[in-house]
Amino acid sequence: MKIRELIRKIVEDVKKKKELFAIDDYFIEKIVKKYLSSNAKLKNFLIEHEPKTLSRSGKYKQLIKKIRSELRKVYGVYAKKDFEKRKEFLEKRDYDSILKSHLSTKERFGSYPKLYEKIWGITGKPKSILDLACGMNPFSFGHMNIKNLTYWAIDISEEDAKLISKFFKKEKINGKAKAMDLLKIKEKNIFEKFPKFDVAFLFKFLDTAIIKSRKIAELLIKSITAKWVVVSFSTKTIGQKEMKKANRDWIIKMCKRLEYEVKVLNFENEIFYVIKK
Ligand SMILES: C[S@@+](CC[C@H](N)C(=O)[O-])C[C@H]1O[C@@H](n2cnc3c(N)ncnc32)[C@H](O)[C@@H]1O
């Protein structure tokens, strides 16, 4: 099988899960290519097989699972039953279970109190937070140790925004949750009508296949209406192995060029850049 044929087949098979069907092929291809280029042995094994026999191979099935898991991680795409569960947790005010129901927040769950303590140690305790591509992170509010806070949460997922809105209401948090596509920044300043925030979070978003270029990442950081922007990246690969290049030097270089101050916080699965604009 030709490599192009193989990639096509993988993309099609990955998309057989209903909740992943709507994802752009381009992004899936990017993840597949990245995965194959770092696994030469597997790539050769896959190329040697015919499509039909490949579908039955354990190694192939494992690969499809890994790619799906990466997509869920990147996109926060979940099956309907997960959304239903989160609603039940919200009813019971079981916010830690909501945090554990999403890969990104699950990975940092044990670090939360220390993480916020360290961030506030640099930025000072904020009175307002803008959480971008937030996923379930707003449910970590209880770990922030802040009483009066204005909290805006933005994510592309309507479902997430609805759930977070309900949470803000229930806990009487002065918050707003909105569904918004951050990539629209390419066309217009999406933050034009936003108020000023003390701190903005951009956790585990910039490094994904979603962001096609660093220019977009830079544009986002520059346009965010906050004095402090905290950007984070995962330091684990799809297979939960330590990444070879866990540091994102481009962030440091970018900050130097733009004359932004930057401090680095290293946590078990994640690296944080606390940027002062
Ligand atoms: C890896 S998760 C990170 C979630 C959260 N920031 C955290 O670290 O806990 C990526 C998030 O980005 C959101 N997302 C993906 N594309 C987006 C876009 N174009 N605009 C806004 N949010 C997006 C997904 O819905 C998902 O919640």
The ligand as an SDF file (V2000), in Angstrom:
LIG
                    3D

 27 29  0  0  0  0  0  0  0  0999 V2000
   -6.8370   19.9920   24.9600 C   0  0  0  0  0  0  0  0  0  0  0  0
   -8.3530   20.7300   25.3870 S   0  0  0  0  0  0  0  0  0  0  0  0
   -7.7910   21.8440   26.6560 C   0  0  0  0  0  0  0  0  0  0  0  0
   -8.8890   22.2740   27.5800 C   0  0  0  0  0  0  0  0  0  0  0  0
   -8.4650   23.2250   28.6930 C   0  0  0  0  0  0  0  0  0  0  0  0
   -7.8300   24.4120   28.1980 N   0  0  0  0  0  0  0  0  0  0  0  0
   -7.5320   22.5170   29.6460 C   0  0  0  0  0  0  0  0  0  0  0  0
   -6.3200   22.5560   29.4220 O   0  0  0  0  0  0  0  0  0  0  0  0
   -8.0140   21.9130   30.6030 O   0  0  0  0  0  0  0  0  0  0  0  0
   -8.6020   21.8110   24.0110 C   0  0  0  0  0  0  0  0  0  0  0  0
   -9.8680   22.6100   24.0720 C   0  0  0  0  0  0  0  0  0  0  0  0
   -9.8790   23.5050   22.9670 O   0  0  0  0  0  0  0  0  0  0  0  0
  -11.1980   23.6190   22.4960 C   0  0  0  0  0  0  0  0  0  0  0  0
  -11.1070   24.1070   21.1140 N   0  0  0  0  0  0  0  0  0  0  0  0
  -10.7130   23.4070   20.0200 C   0  0  0  0  0  0  0  0  0  0  0  0
  -10.7170   24.2040   18.9470 N   0  0  0  0  0  0  0  0  0  0  0  0
  -11.1080   25.4430   19.3800 C   0  0  0  0  0  0  0  0  0  0  0  0
  -11.2970   26.6970   18.7300 C   0  0  0  0  0  0  0  0  0  0  0  0
  -11.0630   26.8230   17.4410 N   0  0  0  0  0  0  0  0  0  0  0  0
  -11.7170   27.7560   19.4530 N   0  0  0  0  0  0  0  0  0  0  0  0
  -11.9560   27.6180   20.7840 C   0  0  0  0  0  0  0  0  0  0  0  0
  -11.7810   26.4530   21.4580 N   0  0  0  0  0  0  0  0  0  0  0  0
  -11.3610   25.3860   20.7580 C   0  0  0  0  0  0  0  0  0  0  0  0
  -11.7620   22.2200   22.6420 C   0  0  0  0  0  0  0  0  0  0  0  0
  -13.1620   22.2120   22.6370 O   0  0  0  0  0  0  0  0  0  0  0  0
  -11.1480   21.7890   23.9710 C   0  0  0  0  0  0  0  0  0  0  0  0
  -11.9880   22.0880   25.0460 O   0  0  0  0  0  0  0  0  0  0  0  0
  1  2  1  0
  2  3  1  0
  2 10  1  0
  3  4  1  0
  4  5  1  0
  5  6  1  0
  5  7  1  0
  7  8  2  0
  7  9  1  0
 10 11  1  0
 11 12  1  0
 11 26  1  0
 12 13  1  0
 13 14  1  0
 13 24  1  0
 14 15  1  0
 14 23  1  0
 15 16  2  0
 16 17  1  0
 17 18  1  0
 17 23  2  0
 18 19  1  0
 18 20  2  0
 20 21  1  0
 21 22  2  0
 22 23  1  0
 24 25  1  0
 24 26  1  0
 26 27  1  0
M  CHG  2   2   1   9  -1
M  END
$$$$
